[in-house]
Amino acid sequence: MTWPLAAQSHLASRAGIDTRWLVWLDVADPAGDPFGVGFWTGDDHQTITAEGQSRLYYGAQGSLVVPPINYAGGTTIQSLDIRMAVSPEAETVVRGYQTRFGRAEVHCALFDPAGMQLRGLRKYFRGIIDGNPLVTPEVNGAASITLKLVSAARRGTMTQNGRKSDEAQRARHAGDRFRKYGALGRVTSDAWGTR
């Protein structure tokens, strides 16, 4: 988690800096196919190369709030609540895509204020989406979305039963179909009120 050389030399020159937050989400579209979307604290949409990929980040016009991140060693599950205003892109992702258990990355981008040239990225958090409540405001209030993220250490808390598949169950006893539909829990949703 160090800055690239271009960013280190810019910081060493004691020139001005402009830092921006970038949040990247890997979620699933309604058909279950992977879909990546990004938001950043800039004013406009911008394509930025992060993690070796060219990614489109939608501008949150400064309404993306990333709290301070407290790091802890070991297997402690870190949590991070990122708040953002309801933009058309954010609302589409929250309401129309399967965000639960999607992957999330938070980067800090270092820009040179003279010309807003990107000097480097630094990953600050990587984890999974634990929830994303859409807060309905009072009259004349502002709606907001809170992305509840937890670190990847959460995967280590999955019980042994949660890792068993139908194939493993049938290998033990060919006629045992107890876990036949166990894998569907993460990819389907209940249609409440319909038959």
C-alpha positions as CSV (number, residue, x, y, z in Angstrom):
1,M,0.0,0.0,0.0
2,T,2.6,2.5,-1.0
3,W,2.4,5.2,-3.6
4,P,3.8,4.6,-7.1
5,L,7.1,6.3,-7.9
6,A,5.5,9.2,-9.8
7,A,3.3,10.0,-6.8
8,Q,6.3,9.7,-4.4
9,S,8.4,12.1,-6.5
10,H,5.5,14.5,-6.7
11,L,5.1,14.4,-2.9
12,A,8.8,14.8,-2.4
13,S,8.8,18.0,-4.5
14,R,6.3,19.5,-2.0
15,A,4.1,20.7,-4.9
16,G,0.4,21.0,-4.4
17,I,-1.8,17.9,-4.3
18,D,-5.4,17.2,-4.8
19,T,-6.7,13.8,-3.5
20,R,-9.8,12.1,-4.6
21,W,-11.6,9.0,-3.5
22,L,-12.5,6.2,-6.0
23,V,-14.9,3.4,-5.2
24,W,-15.2,0.4,-7.5
25,L,-18.0,-2.1,-7.2
26,D,-18.2,-5.5,-8.9
27,V,-21.8,-6.5,-8.7
28,A,-24.2,-8.7,-10.7
29,D,-26.7,-7.5,-13.3
30,P,-30.3,-8.8,-13.2
31,A,-29.3,-11.8,-15.4
32,G,-26.5,-12.7,-12.9
33,D,-23.6,-11.6,-15.2
34,P,-20.7,-9.6,-13.6
35,F,-21.0,-5.8,-13.9
36,G,-18.4,-3.3,-12.7
37,V,-19.2,0.3,-11.8
38,G,-17.2,3.1,-10.2
39,F,-17.9,6.4,-8.4
40,W,-15.4,9.1,-7.4
41,T,-15.3,12.4,-5.7
42,G,-14.7,14.3,-8.9
43,D,-17.2,16.5,-10.7
44,D,-17.5,14.6,-14.0
45,H,-17.2,11.1,-15.3
46,Q,-13.6,10.0,-15.9
47,T,-11.8,6.8,-17.1
48,I,-9.0,5.9,-14.8
49,T,-6.7,2.9,-14.9
50,A,-6.8,1.0,-11.6
51,E,-5.6,-2.5,-10.9
52,G,-4.5,-2.8,-14.5
53,Q,-7.9,-2.1,-15.9
54,S,-9.3,1.0,-17.5
55,R,-12.4,1.8,-15.5
56,L,-15.2,4.4,-15.9
57,Y,-15.9,6.3,-12.7
58,Y,-19.0,8.4,-12.4
59,G,-18.6,11.8,-10.8
60,A,-20.3,12.1,-7.4
61,Q,-19.8,15.9,-7.4
62,G,-18.1,15.8,-4.0
63,S,-21.0,13.9,-2.3
64,L,-19.0,10.7,-1.8
65,V,-17.9,10.5,1.9
66,V,-15.3,8.0,2.8
67,P,-14.6,7.9,6.6
68,P,-11.2,7.4,8.1
69,I,-10.0,3.8,7.8
70,N,-8.6,2.2,10.9
71,Y,-6.3,-0.7,10.1
72,A,-5.9,-3.7,12.4
73,G,-3.7,-6.7,12.2
74,G,-4.7,-10.3,12.2
75,T,-8.1,-11.6,11.1
76,T,-10.2,-8.7,12.4
77,I,-13.1,-7.9,10.1
78,Q,-12.9,-4.3,9.2
79,S,-16.1,-2.4,8.3
80,L,-16.5,0.8,6.3
81,D,-19.6,2.8,5.7
82,I,-19.4,5.0,2.5
83,R,-22.1,7.6,2.1
84,M,-23.1,9.1,-1.2
85,A,-25.9,11.2,-2.7
86,V,-28.4,9.5,-4.9
87,S,-27.3,10.1,-8.4
88,P,-29.0,8.5,-11.4
89,E,-26.1,6.0,-11.8
90,A,-26.0,5.1,-8.1
91,E,-29.7,4.6,-7.9
92,T,-29.7,2.4,-10.9
93,V,-27.0,0.2,-9.3
94,V,-28.7,0.0,-5.9
95,R,-32.2,-0.7,-7.2
96,G,-31.5,-2.7,-10.3
97,Y,-28.4,-4.8,-9.6
98,Q,-27.5,-7.5,-7.1
99,T,-25.1,-5.8,-4.9
100,R,-25.1,-8.1,-1.8
101,F,-21.7,-9.9,-1.5
102,G,-20.3,-8.0,-4.5
103,R,-16.6,-7.0,-4.3
104,A,-15.6,-3.4,-3.5
105,E,-12.4,-1.5,-3.7
106,V,-11.6,1.9,-2.4
107,H,-8.6,3.8,-3.8
108,C,-7.1,7.2,-3.1
109,A,-6.1,9.1,-6.2
110,L,-3.4,11.7,-6.1
111,F,-3.7,14.5,-8.7
112,D,-1.4,17.5,-9.5
113,P,-3.7,20.5,-9.1
114,A,-2.0,22.2,-12.1
115,G,-3.8,20.5,-14.9
116,M,-5.3,17.7,-12.8
117,Q,-2.9,15.1,-14.0
118,L,-3.1,11.8,-12.2
119,R,0.1,11.0,-10.3
120,G,-0.9,7.7,-8.7
121,L,-3.4,5.5,-7.0
122,R,-3.2,3.8,-3.6
123,K,-5.6,1.1,-2.5
124,Y,-7.1,1.8,0.9
125,F,-9.7,-0.9,1.2
126,R,-10.8,-4.1,-0.4
127,G,-13.8,-6.1,0.7
128,I,-17.4,-7.1,0.0
129,I,-20.7,-5.3,0.1
130,D,-22.7,-6.2,3.1
131,G,-25.6,-3.9,2.4
132,N,-26.6,-0.6,0.8
133,P,-29.7,1.0,2.4
134,L,-31.3,3.9,0.5
135,V,-32.3,6.5,3.1
136,T,-35.5,8.3,2.3
137,P,-35.3,11.9,3.4
138,E,-37.7,14.2,5.1
139,V,-39.6,16.7,3.0
140,N,-37.0,19.0,1.3
141,G,-34.2,16.7,2.5
142,A,-31.5,15.0,0.6
143,A,-31.6,11.3,-0.1
144,S,-28.5,9.3,0.5
145,I,-27.1,5.8,-0.1
146,T,-24.8,4.1,2.5
147,L,-22.6,1.4,1.1
148,K,-21.8,-1.0,4.0
149,L,-18.5,-2.7,3.2
150,V,-16.7,-5.4,5.2
151,S,-13.2,-6.6,4.6
152,A,-12.5,-9.9,2.9
153,A,-11.7,-11.5,6.2
154,R,-15.5,-12.0,6.5
155,R,-15.2,-14.9,4.1
156,G,-13.2,-16.7,6.8
157,T,-16.2,-16.7,9.1
158,M,-18.3,-18.9,6.8
159,T,-19.2,-22.1,8.6
160,Q,-18.1,-25.5,7.3
161,N,-21.7,-26.3,6.3
162,G,-21.8,-23.2,4.2
163,R,-18.9,-24.6,2.0
164,K,-20.5,-27.9,1.3
165,S,-22.0,-28.5,-2.1
166,D,-24.5,-30.9,-3.6
167,E,-21.7,-32.7,-5.3
168,A,-19.9,-33.2,-2.0
169,Q,-23.1,-34.5,-0.4
170,R,-23.7,-37.0,-3.3
171,A,-20.1,-38.2,-3.2
172,R,-20.7,-39.2,0.4
173,H,-24.1,-40.8,-0.3
174,A,-25.4,-41.0,-3.8
175,G,-29.1,-40.8,-2.9
176,D,-28.8,-37.8,-0.5
177,R,-30.2,-34.7,-2.2
178,F,-30.4,-32.5,0.9
179,R,-28.2,-29.7,-0.6
180,K,-29.8,-29.9,-4.1
181,Y,-30.8,-26.2,-4.1
182,G,-28.2,-24.9,-1.7
183,A,-26.2,-23.0,-4.3
184,L,-29.3,-21.0,-5.4
185,G,-29.5,-18.8,-2.3
186,R,-26.9,-16.3,-3.5
187,V,-28.3,-15.9,-7.1
188,T,-32.0,-15.9,-6.7
189,S,-34.5,-13.8,-4.8
190,D,-37.9,-14.6,-3.4
191,A,-40.8,-13.2,-5.3
192,W,-42.9,-12.2,-2.3
193,G,-46.6,-12.0,-2.9
194,T,-46.6,-14.0,-6.1
195,R,-47.2,-17.7,-6.9
